[in-house]
C-alpha cells in the first residue's frame, strides 16, 4: 500500500498479506488507501457472502416462526396476518442491502417491526449491522426508539407463553446484547485500523529521521570541506598569485612559496581524501586524523604568517589544552575562517586574532581586520562560511556575531561556553 506525505509517495508494506477472503470487505476497503481514494464501493469477500447468507437464513427462520405464531393467533384478522407476512418477506429480502445502507435500514425497521411480527429478526440484524458500521450516536437513537416502542408492542400483541414483564425484560436484554456485540466488533476493527495508522506513522517517522540524519551528515561534511579546503586553497591562490606577479622575486622567496604551495596542496588532498572516506565508509566526523583544537591555533597563525599575512595573536587562555575538544575545535574553525576571509577580502592588512576565557566562563574568539587600502578585486565564493560558523557556534551552545567595524574594517566575534 502507499501513503502520500509532502508530495512524495511512500511505499509501505501491506498490513495484512494473508488471504483477503477471510476479512470483511469494509475492513479491507479501509486498509487499502488506493480503494478509499478511488471512491468505489467495497466488493463483498467470501466471508461477507457467508455472513450475509447466514443472516438471511436467520431472518427467514425467525419470520417463519413468527408466521406460525400468527396462524395460532385465532383472534387476529386474516388480512392483518397477510400484511404482516408480506412485510416480513420484503424485510428478509432487504437484508442483502444492510452493508450499503446500515442506518437507513435500521431506522426503517423500527416502524416496520412494530407492525410486523415476522420482521423482528430483520430488525435485530439491522441493529447489529448499524452498531458495527456506524458511530454510537446513531445506534443510540435507533436502539432507544426500539426500547421505547417495545412495551407498547407487547401490550398490543401480548405473548401467549410468557408474562408481559418477563417478555419485555427479555427483549430489552436481547437488544442491549445485540448493540454491545456490534460495538465490540466495531472496536476490534477500529483497533486494527489504528494499528495500521501507527505502523504507517512509525514508518514515515523512521524515513524522516533517516533523511534528517543524512541531511545533518551532509551539512557537517560540507562545513568541514568549506572550513578546511577554503583555507588551504586560499593559501595556494595567494602564493600562486605572488609567483605570477613577481616572476623576478629572489630564489629563496620563490622556493619558500613553492614549498607552501606543495604543503598546502598535500594537506588539501589529505583532508579531501578523509572526507571522501567518511562518505564511503560512513565513519564519524572524528575519524581519521585528530581534529584540530585550540592548541593548534599557534600553528595556524604561523602558517598564515609564512603565507605573507600580518597576523597578531592575543591568546589569554591559561592552558589551551584544557579547553573541551568540541569547544576548542569550534574556536579553531572560527579563527581559520576569519583568517581565510581576511586574506580574500582585506589582503595586506594586519589581522588580530584574540582568544580569552577560562573554565566556568565563556571562551571568546575575535578576528578583526581594518579596512583594506585601495580597491580589492571581487573574490568568488559561496558566501556560506559565516553561516556555517554561526551554525557551529549555535550547536556548541554559544553565539557568533559578525559585521563591519566603525573604522571600515570587519570583525567576527564568537562566544562559546566553557563548562
C-alpha positions as CSV (number, residue, x, y, z in Angstrom):
1,X,0.0,0.0,0.0
2,X,1.1,3.6,-0.3
3,X,0.8,6.7,1.7
4,X,1.2,10.3,0.4
5,X,3.2,12.7,2.5
6,X,4.5,16.1,1.5
7,X,4.0,15.5,-2.3
8,X,6.0,12.3,-2.0
9,X,4.7,8.8,-2.5
10,X,6.0,6.5,0.2
11,X,5.5,2.8,-0.4
12,X,4.7,0.9,2.7
13,X,4.3,-2.8,3.3
14,X,0.7,-4.1,3.4
15,X,-0.7,-4.5,6.9
16,X,-2.0,-8.0,6.1
17,X,-0.6,-10.3,3.4
18,X,-2.7,-13.4,4.1
19,X,-5.9,-14.5,2.3
20,X,-8.2,-11.5,1.9
21,X,-11.4,-13.6,1.7
22,X,-11.2,-14.1,5.5
23,X,-11.7,-10.3,6.2
24,X,-14.8,-8.2,5.9
25,X,-14.9,-6.1,2.7
26,X,-15.4,-2.9,4.8
27,X,-12.2,-3.5,6.7
28,X,-10.2,-4.4,3.5
29,X,-11.5,-1.2,2.0
30,X,-10.2,0.8,4.9
31,X,-6.9,-0.9,4.9
32,X,-6.4,-0.2,1.2
33,X,-5.9,3.5,0.7
34,X,-6.0,3.2,-3.1
35,X,-9.5,1.8,-2.9
36,X,-10.5,4.5,-0.4
37,X,-9.3,7.3,-2.7
38,X,-11.0,5.8,-5.7
39,X,-14.4,6.2,-4.1
40,X,-15.6,2.8,-5.3
41,X,-17.9,0.7,-3.1
42,X,-16.1,-2.3,-1.5
43,X,-17.0,-5.6,-3.0
44,X,-18.1,-8.5,-0.9
45,X,-15.5,-11.0,0.1
46,X,-16.2,-14.7,0.5
47,X,-16.6,-14.1,4.2
48,X,-19.2,-11.4,3.5
49,X,-21.2,-13.8,1.3
50,X,-21.2,-16.4,4.0
51,X,-22.2,-14.0,6.7
52,X,-24.9,-12.3,4.6
53,X,-26.4,-15.6,3.6
54,X,-26.4,-16.7,7.2
55,X,-28.2,-13.5,8.3
56,X,-30.7,-14.0,5.5
57,X,-31.4,-17.6,6.7
58,X,-31.7,-16.4,10.3
59,X,-34.2,-13.7,9.3
60,X,-36.2,-16.2,7.3
61,X,-36.2,-18.7,10.2
62,X,-37.4,-16.0,12.6
63,X,-40.0,-14.9,10.1
64,X,-41.3,-18.5,9.7
65,X,-41.6,-18.8,13.5
66,X,-43.5,-15.5,13.5
67,X,-45.8,-16.7,10.8
68,X,-46.6,-19.9,12.8
69,X,-47.4,-17.7,15.8
70,X,-49.8,-15.6,13.7
71,X,-51.5,-18.8,12.5
72,X,-52.1,-19.9,16.0
73,X,-53.5,-16.5,17.0
74,X,-57.1,-17.0,16.0
75,X,-58.2,-13.6,17.2
76,X,-56.0,-11.8,14.6
77,X,-57.8,-10.9,11.3
78,X,-56.6,-12.8,8.2
79,X,-55.8,-9.5,6.3
80,X,-53.6,-8.3,9.1
81,X,-51.7,-11.6,9.2
82,X,-51.3,-11.5,5.4
83,X,-49.9,-7.9,5.5
84,X,-47.6,-9.0,8.4
85,X,-46.2,-11.9,6.4
86,X,-45.8,-9.7,3.3
87,X,-43.8,-7.1,5.3
88,X,-41.7,-9.9,6.7
89,X,-40.9,-11.3,3.3
90,X,-39.8,-7.9,2.0
91,X,-37.7,-7.3,5.1
92,X,-35.9,-10.6,4.6
93,X,-35.1,-9.5,1.0
94,X,-33.6,-6.2,2.1
95,X,-31.2,-7.9,4.4
96,X,-28.8,-8.1,1.4
97,X,-28.7,-4.2,1.5
98,X,-27.6,-3.9,5.1
99,X,-24.0,-3.2,4.3
100,X,-24.9,-0.4,1.8
101,X,-27.4,1.5,4.0
102,X,-27.0,0.3,7.6
103,X,-28.5,3.5,9.1
104,X,-31.4,3.7,6.7
105,X,-32.3,0.0,7.0
106,X,-32.1,0.1,10.9
107,X,-34.3,3.3,11.0
108,X,-36.9,1.8,8.6
109,X,-37.1,-1.4,10.6
110,X,-38.2,0.4,13.7
111,X,-41.8,1.1,12.5
112,X,-41.9,-2.0,10.3
113,X,-41.1,-4.3,13.2
114,X,-43.6,-2.5,15.3
115,X,-46.5,-3.6,13.0
116,X,-45.0,-6.8,11.6
117,X,-44.1,-9.7,13.9
118,X,-42.3,-11.6,11.1
119,X,-39.9,-8.7,10.7
120,X,-38.4,-9.0,14.2
121,X,-35.3,-10.9,13.1
122,X,-34.5,-8.4,10.4
123,X,-34.8,-5.6,12.9
124,X,-32.3,-7.3,15.2
125,X,-29.9,-7.9,12.3
126,X,-30.2,-4.3,11.1
127,X,-29.5,-3.0,14.6
128,X,-26.4,-5.2,14.9
129,X,-25.2,-4.0,11.4
130,X,-25.7,-0.4,12.5
131,X,-23.6,-0.9,15.6
132,X,-20.8,-2.4,13.5
133,X,-20.6,0.2,10.8
134,X,-21.7,3.5,12.4
135,X,-20.8,5.5,15.5
136,X,-22.6,5.0,18.7
137,X,-24.7,8.2,18.5
138,X,-26.7,6.7,15.6
139,X,-27.0,3.3,17.3
140,X,-28.3,5.1,20.5
141,X,-31.1,6.8,18.6
142,X,-32.3,3.6,16.8
143,X,-31.9,1.3,19.8
144,X,-33.6,3.9,22.0
145,X,-36.6,4.1,19.7
146,X,-36.9,0.3,19.7
147,X,-36.7,0.2,23.5
148,X,-39.4,2.9,23.8
149,X,-41.8,1.0,21.4
150,X,-41.1,-2.4,22.9
151,X,-43.6,-2.1,25.9
152,X,-46.2,-0.8,23.5
153,X,-45.7,-3.6,21.1
154,X,-46.1,-6.4,23.7
155,X,-49.1,-4.5,25.2
156,X,-50.6,-4.5,21.7
157,X,-49.5,-8.1,20.9
158,X,-49.0,-10.0,24.1
159,X,-47.0,-13.2,24.1
160,X,-49.2,-16.2,24.8
161,X,-46.5,-18.1,26.7
162,X,-44.7,-15.5,28.8
163,X,-45.9,-12.8,31.2
164,X,-45.8,-9.2,30.0
165,X,-43.0,-8.1,32.3
166,X,-40.8,-11.1,31.5
167,X,-41.1,-10.8,27.8
168,X,-40.3,-7.0,27.9
169,X,-37.2,-7.6,30.1
170,X,-36.1,-10.5,27.8
171,X,-36.3,-8.4,24.7
172,X,-34.6,-5.4,26.4
173,X,-31.7,-7.6,27.4
174,X,-31.6,-9.0,23.8
175,X,-31.4,-5.5,22.3
176,X,-28.7,-4.4,24.7
177,X,-26.7,-7.6,24.0
178,X,-27.0,-7.1,20.2
179,X,-25.8,-3.5,20.5
180,X,-22.9,-4.5,22.7
181,X,-21.9,-7.3,20.4
182,X,-21.9,-4.9,17.4
183,X,-19.9,-2.3,19.2
184,X,-17.4,-5.0,20.2
185,X,-16.9,-6.0,16.6
186,X,-16.6,-2.3,15.6
187,X,-14.0,-1.7,18.3
188,X,-11.9,-4.6,17.0
189,X,-11.9,-3.2,13.5
190,X,-11.0,0.3,14.8
191,X,-8.1,-1.2,16.8
192,X,-6.8,-2.9,13.6
193,X,-7.1,0.4,11.7
194,X,-5.4,2.3,14.5
195,X,-2.5,-0.2,14.5
196,X,-2.3,0.3,10.7
197,X,-2.1,4.0,11.2
198,X,0.5,3.7,13.9
199,X,2.6,1.4,11.6
200,X,2.3,4.0,8.8
201,X,3.3,6.9,11.1
202,X,6.2,4.9,12.6
203,X,7.5,4.1,9.1
204,X,7.1,7.7,7.9
205,X,8.8,9.0,11.1
206,X,11.7,6.5,10.6
207,X,12.1,7.7,7.0
208,X,12.1,11.3,8.1
209,X,14.6,10.6,10.8
210,X,16.8,8.9,8.3
211,X,16.5,11.8,5.9
212,X,17.3,14.3,8.6
213,X,20.3,12.3,9.7
214,X,21.6,12.2,6.2
215,X,21.0,15.9,5.8
216,X,22.8,16.7,9.0
217,X,25.7,14.5,8.0
218,X,25.9,16.2,4.6
219,X,25.8,19.6,6.3
220,X,28.6,18.6,8.7
221,X,30.7,17.3,5.8
222,X,30.0,20.4,3.8
223,X,31.1,22.6,6.7
224,X,34.3,20.6,7.1
225,X,35.1,20.8,3.4
226,X,34.5,24.6,3.4
227,X,36.4,25.3,6.6
228,X,39.4,23.1,5.6
229,X,39.6,23.3,1.9
230,X,38.9,27.0,1.6
231,X,41.8,27.8,3.9
232,X,44.2,25.5,2.0
233,X,43.1,26.7,-1.4
234,X,43.3,30.4,-0.4
235,X,46.9,29.8,0.6
236,X,47.5,28.2,-2.8
237,X,45.9,31.2,-4.5
238,X,47.9,33.7,-2.6
239,X,51.3,32.1,-3.3
240,X,50.4,31.3,-6.9
241,X,49.4,34.9,-7.4
242,X,52.6,36.1,-5.9
243,X,54.6,33.9,-8.2
244,X,52.6,35.1,-11.2
245,X,53.0,38.8,-10.5
246,X,56.6,38.6,-9.2
247,X,58.5,36.2,-11.5
248,X,61.7,38.1,-10.7
249,X,61.5,37.5,-7.0
250,X,64.6,36.2,-5.2
251,X,65.2,32.5,-5.5
252,X,64.7,31.9,-1.8
253,X,61.2,33.5,-1.8
254,X,60.2,31.5,-4.9
255,X,61.4,28.3,-3.2
256,X,59.5,29.2,0.0
257,X,56.3,30.0,-1.9
258,X,56.6,26.8,-3.9
259,X,57.1,24.9,-0.6
260,X,54.0,26.4,0.9
261,X,52.0,25.6,-2.3
262,X,53.2,22.0,-2.2
263,X,52.5,21.6,1.5
264,X,49.0,23.2,1.2
265,X,48.1,21.1,-1.8
266,X,49.2,18.0,0.1
267,X,47.2,18.9,3.1
268,X,44.2,19.8,1.0
269,X,44.3,16.4,-0.8
270,X,44.7,14.6,2.6
271,X,41.7,16.4,4.0
272,X,39.7,15.7,0.9
273,X,40.6,12.1,1.0
274,X,39.5,11.7,4.6
275,X,36.2,13.5,3.9
276,X,35.5,11.2,0.9
277,X,36.4,8.3,3.2
278,X,33.7,9.4,5.6
279,X,31.2,9.5,2.7
280,X,32.1,6.0,1.5
281,X,32.6,4.2,4.8
282,X,30.0,6.1,6.9
283,X,32.6,6.9,9.5
284,X,32.1,9.5,12.1
285,X,33.3,13.1,11.7
286,X,36.1,12.5,14.2
287,X,37.5,9.5,12.3
288,X,40.9,9.7,10.7
289,X,43.5,12.3,11.8
290,X,42.9,14.1,15.1
291,X,40.8,17.2,14.7
292,X,42.5,20.5,15.4
293,X,41.7,22.2,18.7
294,X,42.6,25.4,20.3
295,X,46.1,24.2,21.0
296,X,46.7,24.2,17.2
297,X,45.9,27.9,16.8
298,X,49.6,28.8,17.0
299,X,50.4,26.5,14.1
300,X,47.5,28.1,12.1
301,X,48.8,31.6,12.8
302,X,52.4,30.6,11.9
303,X,51.2,29.0,8.7
304,X,49.3,32.3,7.8
305,X,52.4,34.3,8.5
306,X,54.5,32.1,6.2
307,X,52.0,32.9,3.5
308,X,52.8,36.6,3.9
309,X,50.0,37.7,6.2
310,X,50.4,40.0,9.1
311,X,48.7,38.3,12.0
312,X,48.8,39.2,15.7
313,X,47.7,36.5,18.1
314,X,46.4,37.6,21.5
315,X,45.8,34.4,23.4
316,X,44.7,35.0,27.0
317,X,43.9,31.4,27.9
318,X,46.0,29.8,30.7
319,X,46.0,26.2,29.4
320,X,44.8,25.8,25.8
321,X,44.9,22.0,26.2
322,X,42.3,22.1,29.0
323,X,39.7,23.5,26.7
324,X,37.0,20.9,25.8
325,X,37.7,19.3,22.5
326,X,34.4,20.3,20.9
327,X,34.7,24.0,22.0
328,X,38.4,24.1,21.0
329,X,37.6,22.7,17.6
330,X,34.8,25.3,17.1
331,X,37.1,28.1,18.2
332,X,39.9,26.9,15.8
333,X,37.4,26.7,12.8
334,X,36.2,30.2,13.6
335,X,39.7,31.6,13.6
336,X,40.6,29.7,10.5
337,X,37.5,31.0,8.6
338,X,38.2,34.5,9.8
339,X,41.8,34.4,8.5
340,X,40.6,33.0,5.2
341,X,38.0,35.8,4.7
342,X,40.5,38.5,5.7
343,X,43.1,37.1,3.3
344,X,40.5,37.2,0.5
345,X,38.7,40.5,1.2
346,X,41.3,42.6,3.0
347,X,44.8,41.5,1.7
348,X,47.7,43.3,3.1
349,X,46.0,44.4,6.3
350,X,47.1,43.5,9.8
351,X,44.7,40.9,11.3
352,X,44.2,40.5,15.0
353,X,43.1,37.1,16.5
354,X,42.1,37.3,20.2
355,X,41.2,34.3,22.3
356,X,40.2,34.8,26.0
357,X,38.4,32.9,28.7
358,X,38.7,30.2,31.4
359,X,36.8,27.3,32.9
360,X,33.4,28.3,34.1
361,X,33.4,31.3,31.8
362,X,32.7,32.0,28.2
363,X,35.5,31.4,25.7
364,X,35.6,34.4,23.3
365,X,37.2,34.3,19.9
366,X,37.6,37.6,17.9
367,X,39.1,38.0,14.4
368,X,39.4,41.7,13.4
369,X,40.9,43.4,10.4
370,X,41.0,47.1,9.4
371,X,39.7,48.4,6.1
372,X,41.9,47.4,3.1
373,X,43.9,50.1,1.2
374,X,42.5,50.8,-2.2
375,X,40.1,48.7,-4.2
376,X,40.1,44.9,-3.6
377,X,39.0,42.8,-6.6
378,X,36.0,40.6,-6.0
379,X,36.8,37.1,-4.9
380,X,34.3,34.4,-6.0
381,X,32.8,32.4,-3.1
382,X,29.5,30.8,-2.0
383,X,29.1,33.1,0.9
384,X,28.3,30.2,3.2
385,X,31.3,30.4,5.5
386,X,29.9,32.8,8.1
387,X,26.6,31.0,8.0
388,X,28.3,27.7,8.7
389,X,30.3,29.3,11.6
390,X,27.1,30.6,13.1
391,X,25.6,27.1,13.0
392,X,28.8,25.7,14.6
393,X,28.7,28.2,17.4
394,X,24.9,27.6,18.0
395,X,25.4,23.8,18.1
396,X,28.2,24.3,20.7
397,X,25.8,26.3,22.9
398,X,27.2,29.8,22.0
399,X,26.7,32.5,19.6
400,X,28.5,34.3,16.8
401,X,28.3,37.9,15.5
402,X,29.9,39.5,12.5
403,X,29.8,42.8,10.7
404,X,31.7,45.9,9.8
405,X,33.6,48.0,12.4
406,X,33.4,51.8,12.7
407,X,36.8,52.2,11.0
408,X,35.6,50.4,7.9
409,X,37.1,47.0,8.8
410,X,35.4,43.8,9.7
411,X,35.1,41.7,12.9
412,X,33.9,38.2,13.7
413,X,33.2,37.7,17.4
414,X,32.1,34.3,18.9
415,X,31.2,33.3,22.4
416,X,31.4,29.7,23.4
417,X,30.5,28.2,26.7
418,X,33.5,26.6,28.7
419,X,32.0,24.5,31.4
